């Protein structure tokens, strides 16, 4: 069983997972991604930071949601530890449900093209390539993905 709960992005659990994510991204892409997210991003209205834990309380992963523009939210700091089957999908579903509850109609995110596992994961969950937005415009190494959230 996977339990997902909101927490402060500066909590020990969150920091442990974000540091693991940053190290993984740095090794894979040459950039930790730390400059693209601040803990305060998950402390504003219509935002959240969540941590997933296993039955024994072990950390499985994390994800954040922040407002981007009007009815568009942005998925940030999405990470599932290797070997944690189902944690990524559970985190993404949780974030999508929260986003719908916050009134977002669409979710966007960015990853690096070289991060083929992440690209395939998001595509498997209904995300499609969109034009690069914000600071990713003109960045050939970045791929932006979006998904319309189901009404209802």
Buried (B, 14 or more C-beta within 10 A) or exposed (E): EBEBEEBBBEEEBBBEBBEBBBEBBEEBBEEBBBEBBEBEBBBEEBBBBBBBBBEEEEBBBBBBBBBBEEBBBBBBBBBBBEEBEBBBBBBBEBBBEBBBEBEBBBBBBBBBEEBEEBBEBBEEBBBEEBEBBEEBEEBEEBBBBBBEBEEE
